[in-house]
Amino acid sequence: MGNPSLHSIHVHPLKAARGFAPEEAVVEPWGLAGDRRWVLVDGSGKVITQRPHPRMTLAAAGLLPGGGLLLSASGRAPLTVPVPTGGTVTVEIWRDKVEAVPAHAAAHAWFSDHLGVPVRLVHLDDPATRRPLDPEYARPGETVSFADGYPLLLTTLASLDALNALVARGDHPDEGPLPMSRFRPNVVVDGSDAWAEDDWRRVAIGEVTFRVAKMCGRCVVTTTDQDTGERGREPLRTLARHRRFGDQLVFGQNLVPESGGTVRIGDPVRVLE
């Protein structure tokens, strides 16, 4: 392994929508500042993602000062959504029931029109208390935003290159090479060996240290072209052949911050354990 460094940073203010790639980001206990603090829910309060609604990727959510959103999509007028105040509603994300604050009616209507189904937009007002981490991998008091399960997701360019080489030799080589956007990471590392992250247990990115909680099991979202919303078979077909760990198809590592601070593109990445 050479001298790994932080290649890129990715923040997704609204779960399942397009995000942005800043030069630096503040690391909070529950994830990068502003990351996945908003989510869409259906009429029963269940979270909506790209799994059943790949059109989610055709909408972009920019982050405004103070935590509000700027929503945009091709052919639609942009909409500014301030951080809502008022009472909470209960939303269901996987096995968790979480209290969140609904946005204004115009935001519900904007996304309902975009997806063609009735949805509501809600905001995680207090990430320090609302959603505890999975106790199997958590320490007391650790929480997470509306991310799938953990505060940050780390991937590496070397592993993506290795995966794309496998895709090129597989049944659907025309679907590759795949871009990193398919995996929707928070931090992308350059300069490591392929699959080296499988063995990492603690890492430091610049001034911030992280515990590696567990490998990231992948789902159908990785087969979704993040520019068009169209689906293929890769990388799940290739991951099933080469990256199956137990019942999961793995790419990337889930991180839990051990300290606060700011991460910046170019920061050294050190493997502590």
TIDRENNU-675627 format. One line per field, with one value per residue (C-alpha): residue number from 1; residue in three letters; chain; x, y, z. Coordinates in steps of 0.5 Angstrom, whole numbers, plus 2048, in hexadecimal, padded with zeros to 3 digits. Example, Ala and Ser with C-alpha at 12.3 -4.5 7.8 and 13.67 -1.06 7.14 Angstrom:
TIDRENNU-675627
nudo (1:2);
logu (ala:ser);
filo (A:A);
xx (819:81B);
yy (7F7:7FE);
zz (810:80E);
***
This chain:
TIDRENNU-675627
nudo (1:2:3:4:5:6:7:8:9:10:11:12:13:14:15:16:17:18:19:20:21:22:23:24:25:26:27:28:29:30:31:32:33:34:35:36:37:38:39:40:41:42:43:44:45:46:47:48:49:50:51:52:53:54:55:56:57:58:59:60:61:62:63:64:65:66:67:68:69:70:71:72:73:74:75:76:77:78:79:80:81:82:83:84:85:86:87:88:89:90:91:92:93:94:95:96:97:98:99:100:101:102:103:104:105:106:107:108:109:110:111:112:113:114:115:116:117:118:119:120:121:122:123:124:125:126:127:128:129:130:131:132:133:134:135:136:137:138:139:140:141:142:143:144:145:146:147:148:149:150:151:152:153:154:155:156:157:158:159:160:161:162:163:164:165:166:167:168:169:170:171:172:173:174:175:176:177:178:179:180:181:182:183:184:185:186:187:188:189:190:191:192:193:194:195:196:197:198:199:200:201:202:203:204:205:206:207:208:209:210:211:212:213:214:215:216:217:218:219:220:221:222:223:224:225:226:227:228:229:230:231:232:233:234:235:236:237:238:239:240:241:242:243:244:245:246:247:248:249:250:251:252:253:254:255:256:257:258:259:260:261:262:263:264:265:266:267:268:269:270:271:272:273);
logu (met:gly:asn:pro:ser:leu:his:ser:ile:his:val:his:pro:leu:lys:ala:ala:arg:gly:phe:ala:pro:glu:glu:ala:val:val:glu:pro:trp:gly:leu:ala:gly:asp:arg:arg:trp:val:leu:val:asp:gly:ser:gly:lys:val:ile:thr:gln:arg:pro:his:pro:arg:met:thr:leu:ala:ala:ala:gly:leu:leu:pro:gly:gly:gly:leu:leu:leu:ser:ala:ser:gly:arg:ala:pro:leu:thr:val:pro:val:pro:thr:gly:gly:thr:val:thr:val:glu:ile:trp:arg:asp:lys:val:glu:ala:val:pro:ala:his:ala:ala:ala:his:ala:trp:phe:ser:asp:his:leu:gly:val:pro:val:arg:leu:val:his:leu:asp:asp:pro:ala:thr:arg:arg:pro:leu:asp:pro:glu:tyr:ala:arg:pro:gly:glu:thr:val:ser:phe:ala:asp:gly:tyr:pro:leu:leu:leu:thr:thr:leu:ala:ser:leu:asp:ala:leu:asn:ala:leu:val:ala:arg:gly:asp:his:pro:asp:glu:gly:pro:leu:pro:met:ser:arg:phe:arg:pro:asn:val:val:val:asp:gly:ser:asp:ala:trp:ala:glu:asp:asp:trp:arg:arg:val:ala:ile:gly:glu:val:thr:phe:arg:val:ala:lys:met:cys:gly:arg:cys:val:val:thr:thr:thr:asp:gln:asp:thr:gly:glu:arg:gly:arg:glu:pro:leu:arg:thr:leu:ala:arg:his:arg:arg:phe:gly:asp:gln:leu:val:phe:gly:gln:asn:leu:val:pro:glu:ser:gly:gly:thr:val:arg:ile:gly:asp:pro:val:arg:val:leu:glu);
filo (A:A:A:A:A:A:A:A:A:A:A:A:A:A:A:A:A:A:A:A:A:A:A:A:A:A:A:A:A:A:A:A:A:A:A:A:A:A:A:A:A:A:A:A:A:A:A:A:A:A:A:A:A:A:A:A:A:A:A:A:A:A:A:A:A:A:A:A:A:A:A:A:A:A:A:A:A:A:A:A:A:A:A:A:A:A:A:A:A:A:A:A:A:A:A:A:A:A:A:A:A:A:A:A:A:A:A:A:A:A:A:A:A:A:A:A:A:A:A:A:A:A:A:A:A:A:A:A:A:A:A:A:A:A:A:A:A:A:A:A:A:A:A:A:A:A:A:A:A:A:A:A:A:A:A:A:A:A:A:A:A:A:A:A:A:A:A:A:A:A:A:A:A:A:A:A:A:A:A:A:A:A:A:A:A:A:A:A:A:A:A:A:A:A:A:A:A:A:A:A:A:A:A:A:A:A:A:A:A:A:A:A:A:A:A:A:A:A:A:A:A:A:A:A:A:A:A:A:A:A:A:A:A:A:A:A:A:A:A:A:A:A:A:A:A:A:A:A:A:A:A:A:A:A:A:A:A:A:A:A:A:A:A:A:A:A:A:A:A:A:A:A:A);
xx (800:803:800:7F9:7F5:7EE:7EC:7E5:7DF:7D8:7D2:7CB:7C6:7C0:7C1:7C0:7C1:7C7:7CC:7D2:7DA:7DD:7E4:7E3:7DE:7DD:7DD:7D7:7D6:7D0:7D3:7D6:7D2:7CC:7CC:7C6:7C2:7BC:7B8:7B1:7AC:7A6:79F:7A0:7A6:7AB:7B2:7B2:7B9:7BB:7BA:7B3:7B3:7BA:7B7:7B9:7C0:7BE:7BC:7C2:7C2:7C7:7C8:7C7:7CA:7C6:7C4:7BF:7BE:7BE:7BB:7BC:7BA:7BA:7B4:7B1:7B2:7B7:7B4:7B7:7B5:7B7:7B8:7B1:7AF:7A9:7A7:7AA:7A7:7A9:7AD:7AF:7B6:7B8:7B7:7B7:7B2:7B4:7B1:7B2:7AF:7AB:7AD:7A7:7A2:7A5:7AB:7A7:7A3:7AA:7AC:7A5:7A5:7AC:7AB:7A4:7A2:7A0:7A6:7A8:7AF:7B1:7B7:7BB:7BB:7BF:7C4:7C8:7C1:7BD:7C0:7C5:7CA:7C9:7CB:7CF:7D4:7D3:7D5:7D1:7CE:7D0:7CB:7CA:7C6:7C1:7C7:7C6:7C9:7D0:7D2:7D7:7D9:7E0:7E2:7E9:7EA:7EF:7E9:7E5:7EA:7EB:7E3:7E3:7E8:7E4:7DD:7E1:7E3:7DB:7D5:7D3:7DA:7D6:7D3:7DA:7DE:7DA:7DB:7DB:7D5:7D1:7D3:7D2:7D7:7D9:7E1:7E5:7EC:7F2:7F9:7F7:7F7:7F1:7EC:7F1:7EB:7E9:7EE:7ED:7EB:7EC:7EF:7F0:7EF:7F2:7F1:7EB:7EB:7E6:7E4:7E2:7DC:7DA:7DB:7D5:7D0:7CE:7C7:7C3:7C5:7CC:7C9:7C6:7C9:7C9:7C8:7C3:7BF:7C0:7C1:7C6:7C9:7D0:7D3:7CF:7D0:7D7:7D7:7D3:7D9:7DF:7DD:7D8:7D9:7D4:7CD:7CF:7D3:7D8:7DB:7DE:7DE:7D9:7DD:7DB:7DF:7E3:7E4:7E2:7E5:7E6:7E8:7EB:7EC:7F4:7F4:7F8:7F5:7F8:7F6:7F7:7F5);
yy (800:807:80D:80D:814:817:817:81A:81B:81A:81D:81B:820:81C:814:811:818:81B:81E:822:822:827:828:827:825:825:81F:81E:818:816:817:81D:823:824:81D:819:81D:81D:817:816:812:80F:80F:80A:80E:809:80B:80C:80A:809:801:802:809:80A:811:813:814:819:81E:822:824:82A:82C:833:837:835:82E:830:82C:82F:82A:829:825:825:829:82B:832:831:832:834:830:833:82F:82E:82F:82C:826:81F:819:812:80F:808:807:7FF:7FD:803:808:80F:816:81B:822:823:828:82D:82B:82D:829:823:825:826:81F:81C:81F:81C:815:814:812:815:817:81B:81E:81E:821:81E:823:820:81B:81A:817:814:80E:80A:805:7FE:7FC:7F6:7FB:801:804:807:80E:80D:80F:810:814:811:80E:806:804:808:80F:80E:80A:809:806:806:807:801:7FD:800:7FF:7F8:7F7:7FA:7F5:7EF:7F2:7F3:7EB:7E9:7E8:7F0:7F3:7F9:7FB:7FD:801:803:80A:80B:80E:808:806:80D:80D:813:813:810:80E:80E:80A:804:7FD:7FA:7F7:7F9:7FC:7F5:7F5:7FC:7FC:804:809:811:815:81C:81E:819:812:80D:806:801:7FE:7F9:7F7:7FB:7F6:7F8:7F9:7FA:801:800:7FD:804:809:80F:814:810:80C:806:7FF:7FA:7F3:7F6:7F6:7F1:7EC:7ED:7EE:7E7:7E4:7E7:7EB:7E7:7E7:7E3:7E5:7EC:7EE:7F3:7FA:7FF:800:803:808:80B:811:811:818:81F:823:825:820:823:821:81F:81D:817:811:80C:805:805:7FE);
zz (800:7FE:802:802:802:801:7FA:7FB:800:7FE:802:801:804:802:803:7FC:7F8:7F4:7F9:7F8:7F9:7FD:7FE:806:80B:812:816:81B:81F:81B:814:810:811:80D:80A:80A:80F:80A:808:804:807:804:807:80C:80E:80B:808:801:7FD:7F6:7F7:7F5:7F2:7EE:7EB:7F2:7EF:7EA:7EF:7F3:7FA:7FB:802:804:80A:811:80E:809:802:7FB:7F7:7EF:7E9:7E2:7DF:7E6:7EA:7F0:7F7:7FD:803:80A:810:813:81A:81E:820:81E:81A:81B:815:813:811:810:817:81B:81C:81D:81E:819:817:810:80B:808:804:7FE:7FF:7FF:7F9:7F5:7F6:7F5:7EF:7ED:7EF:7ED:7F4:7FA:7FF:805:806:80D:811:817:81C:821:81F:825:828:823:820:824:820:81F:826:824:821:825:82B:830:82E:827:822:81A:815:810:80D:80C:812:814:814:80E:808:806:7FF:7FB:7F4:7F4:7F6:7F0:7EB:7ED:7ED:7E6:7E4:7E6:7E3:7DC:7DD:7DF:7DB:7DA:7D8:7D5:7DB:7DE:7E0:7E5:7E9:7F0:7F0:7F0:7F7:7FA:7FF:804:803:7FE:7FF:7F9:7FA:7FE:7FB:7F8:7FE:803:807:808:80E:811:818:81A:815:815:810:811:818:819:81B:81A:81C:816:818:813:80B:807:804:7FD:7FA:7F4:7F4:7F2:7EB:7EA:7E5:7EA:7E4:7E0:7E5:7E1:7E4:7E2:7E5:7E7:7EC:7F0:7EB:7EC:7F3:7F4:7F1:7F4:7FA:7FE:805:809:806:804:7FD:800:7FD:802:80A:80F:813:81A:81C:822:822:81F:81A:813:80D:807:800:800:808:809:80B:810:812:81A:81B);
***
